Amino acid sequence: MDFLFILIIIIQIYSMLREQCRVTKKYVLFFVHNRLNLSLVKRFAELSAHDPMYDIRFFEPDEIVKIVESASIDYPYSVRIFKFGGQVDILFNKRLKGAIPNILYPWREIIIPKIYQIQNWKTTERIGCLIEMKK
């Protein structure tokens, strides 16, 4: 019974991805929680014992790529995986505006995303998946 339930969920994921790719002009972007961040997985498991909202599914980056590739998307596309969330989030904190030199502050939207990508997967909270359609 569990296998059937998992199979139905995966079929729904494939169907959703195909539909999103069909209706989009250029990009599909989604985020999932990162299974490689074991402290986050453990924390959600503890919280889910008291609140079902925290009973969620975690994914690994390679798993997301395989899901997209297995969805049988009808159009040519490319997939990019990004790290998002974690320790680097503190750099987006508005209270730090005074701590970051004014000359660098406008560049934070360019610099911080690059810092996310060098952060370790074990401390990254979410996986961002960007599907670029080549219709």
ROVONU-632965 format. One record per residue (C-alpha): residue number from 1; x, y, z. Coordinates in nm, 3 decimals, always signed. Layout:
% residues N
+------+---------+---------+---------+
! resi !       u !       v !       w !
+------+---------+---------+---------+
!  NUM !       X !       Y !       Z !
...
+------+---------+---------+---------+
***
This chain:
% residues 135
+------+---------+---------+---------+
! resi !       u !       v !       w !
+------+---------+---------+---------+
!    1 !  +0.000 !  +0.000 !  +0.000 !
!    2 !  +0.281 !  +0.245 !  +0.082 !
!    3 !  +0.445 !  +0.182 !  -0.256 !
!    4 !  +0.119 !  +0.259 !  -0.437 !
!    5 !  +0.080 !  +0.583 !  -0.240 !
!    6 !  +0.436 !  +0.689 !  -0.327 !
!    7 !  +0.380 !  +0.597 !  -0.691 !
!    8 !  +0.064 !  +0.811 !  -0.708 !
!    9 !  +0.246 !  +1.109 !  -0.556 !
!   10 !  +0.533 !  +1.077 !  -0.807 !
!   11 !  +0.287 !  +1.053 !  -1.098 !
!   12 !  +0.120 !  +1.371 !  -0.968 !
!   13 !  +0.459 !  +1.544 !  -0.946 !
!   14 !  +0.536 !  +1.447 !  -1.308 !
!   15 !  +0.194 !  +1.568 !  -1.420 !
!   16 !  +0.236 !  +1.901 !  -1.238 !
!   17 !  +0.581 !  +1.956 !  -1.388 !
!   18 !  +0.460 !  +1.879 !  -1.741 !
!   19 !  +0.168 !  +2.120 !  -1.700 !
!   20 !  +0.389 !  +2.397 !  -1.561 !
!   21 !  +0.632 !  +2.352 !  -1.851 !
!   22 !  +0.345 !  +2.349 !  -2.102 !
!   23 !  +0.196 !  +2.680 !  -1.984 !
!   24 !  +0.513 !  +2.874 !  -1.909 !
!   25 !  +0.681 !  +3.094 !  -2.164 !
!   26 !  +1.033 !  +3.060 !  -2.030 !
!   27 !  +1.093 !  +2.943 !  -1.671 !
!   28 !  +0.962 !  +2.707 !  -1.405 !
!   29 !  +1.109 !  +2.763 !  -1.059 !
!   30 !  +1.039 !  +2.562 !  -0.747 !
!   31 !  +1.196 !  +2.503 !  -0.408 !
!   32 !  +1.207 !  +2.191 !  -0.192 !
!   33 !  +1.365 !  +2.116 !  +0.144 !
!   34 !  +1.714 !  +1.968 !  +0.140 !
!   35 !  +1.756 !  +1.614 !  +0.279 !
!   36 !  +2.135 !  +1.661 !  +0.302 !
!   37 !  +2.085 !  +1.911 !  +0.586 !
!   38 !  +2.053 !  +1.649 !  +0.860 !
!   39 !  +1.999 !  +1.901 !  +1.140 !
!   40 !  +1.701 !  +2.047 !  +0.950 !
!   41 !  +1.559 !  +1.699 !  +0.884 !
!   42 !  +1.595 !  +1.613 !  +1.252 !
!   43 !  +1.436 !  +1.941 !  +1.363 !
!   44 !  +1.136 !  +1.891 !  +1.134 !
!   45 !  +1.097 !  +1.532 !  +1.259 !
!   46 !  +1.087 !  +1.659 !  +1.618 !
!   47 !  +0.836 !  +1.933 !  +1.533 !
!   48 !  +0.617 !  +1.698 !  +1.329 !
!   49 !  +0.554 !  +1.487 !  +1.638 !
!   50 !  +0.342 !  +1.777 !  +1.768 !
!   51 !  +0.239 !  +1.956 !  +1.448 !
!   52 !  +0.161 !  +1.772 !  +1.121 !
!   53 !  +0.254 !  +2.085 !  +0.924 !
!   54 !  +0.619 !  +1.985 !  +0.973 !
!   55 !  +0.569 !  +1.634 !  +0.835 !
!   56 !  +0.712 !  +1.713 !  +0.492 !
!   57 !  +0.917 !  +1.540 !  +0.228 !
!   58 !  +1.285 !  +1.625 !  +0.185 !
!   59 !  +1.480 !  +1.580 !  -0.138 !
!   60 !  +1.841 !  +1.556 !  -0.251 !
!   61 !  +1.971 !  +1.766 !  -0.543 !
!   62 !  +2.032 !  +1.464 !  -0.768 !
!   63 !  +1.683 !  +1.334 !  -0.692 !
!   64 !  +1.528 !  +1.661 !  -0.813 !
!   65 !  +1.720 !  +1.642 !  -1.142 !
!   66 !  +1.606 !  +1.280 !  -1.190 !
!   67 !  +1.244 !  +1.374 !  -1.119 !
!   68 !  +1.256 !  +1.652 !  -1.379 !
!   69 !  +1.424 !  +1.423 !  -1.633 !
!   70 !  +1.167 !  +1.148 !  -1.571 !
!   71 !  +0.867 !  +1.380 !  -1.608 !
!   72 !  +0.866 !  +1.340 !  -1.991 !
!   73 !  +0.849 !  +1.714 !  -2.058 !
!   74 !  +0.745 !  +1.767 !  -2.421 !
!   75 !  +0.970 !  +2.066 !  -2.491 !
!   76 !  +1.349 !  +2.111 !  -2.492 !
!   77 !  +1.468 !  +2.247 !  -2.159 !
!   78 !  +1.767 !  +2.282 !  -1.929 !
!   79 !  +1.777 !  +2.231 !  -1.552 !
!   80 !  +1.982 !  +2.421 !  -1.298 !
!   81 !  +2.001 !  +2.344 !  -0.927 !
!   82 !  +2.070 !  +2.617 !  -0.672 !
!   83 !  +2.138 !  +2.625 !  -0.301 !
!   84 !  +1.905 !  +2.853 !  -0.110 !
!   85 !  +1.865 !  +2.930 !  +0.256 !
!   86 !  +2.091 !  +2.854 !  +0.545 !
!   87 !  +2.372 !  +3.044 !  +0.709 !
!   88 !  +2.405 !  +3.290 !  +0.420 !
!   89 !  +2.052 !  +3.419 !  +0.492 !
!   90 !  +2.195 !  +3.642 !  +0.763 !
!   91 !  +2.354 !  +3.857 !  +0.490 !
!   92 !  +2.004 !  +3.948 !  +0.366 !
!   93 !  +1.907 !  +4.076 !  +0.711 !
!   94 !  +1.811 !  +4.444 !  +0.675 !
!   95 !  +1.956 !  +4.519 !  +1.019 !
!   96 !  +2.300 !  +4.449 !  +0.870 !
!   97 !  +2.271 !  +4.734 !  +0.623 !
!   98 !  +2.485 !  +4.951 !  +0.852 !
!   99 !  +2.740 !  +4.672 !  +0.896 !
!  100 !  +2.797 !  +4.632 !  +0.522 !
!  101 !  +2.998 !  +4.921 !  +0.374 !
!  102 !  +2.766 !  +5.147 !  +0.171 !
!  103 !  +2.973 !  +5.099 !  -0.143 !
!  104 !  +2.915 !  +4.721 !  -0.129 !
!  105 !  +2.549 !  +4.726 !  -0.022 !
!  106 !  +2.402 !  +4.771 !  -0.373 !
!  107 !  +2.606 !  +4.471 !  -0.490 !
!  108 !  +2.468 !  +4.234 !  -0.229 !
!  109 !  +2.203 !  +4.103 !  -0.472 !
!  110 !  +2.487 !  +3.991 !  -0.699 !
!  111 !  +2.739 !  +3.876 !  -0.438 !
!  112 !  +2.513 !  +3.692 !  -0.192 !
!  113 !  +2.365 !  +3.446 !  -0.448 !
!  114 !  +2.721 !  +3.349 !  -0.539 !
!  115 !  +2.802 !  +3.293 !  -0.170 !
!  116 !  +2.498 !  +3.063 !  -0.143 !
!  117 !  +2.648 !  +2.842 !  -0.412 !
!  118 !  +2.974 !  +2.787 !  -0.221 !
!  119 !  +2.791 !  +2.708 !  +0.103 !
!  120 !  +2.800 !  +2.338 !  +0.197 !
!  121 !  +2.494 !  +2.126 !  +0.109 !
!  122 !  +2.488 !  +2.011 !  +0.474 !
!  123 !  +2.398 !  +2.365 !  +0.585 !
!  124 !  +2.174 !  +2.460 !  +0.291 !
!  125 !  +1.803 !  +2.459 !  +0.378 !
!  126 !  +1.639 !  +2.447 !  +0.037 !
!  127 !  +1.709 !  +2.330 !  -0.314 !
!  128 !  +1.602 !  +2.564 !  -0.590 !
!  129 !  +1.529 !  +2.409 !  -0.927 !
!  130 !  +1.513 !  +2.632 !  -1.234 !
!  131 !  +1.382 !  +2.476 !  -1.554 !
!  132 !  +1.448 !  +2.695 !  -1.856 !
!  133 !  +1.221 !  +2.618 !  -2.148 !
!  134 !  +1.365 !  +2.637 !  -2.500 !
!  135 !  +1.038 !  +2.650 !  -2.695 !
+------+---------+---------+---------+
***
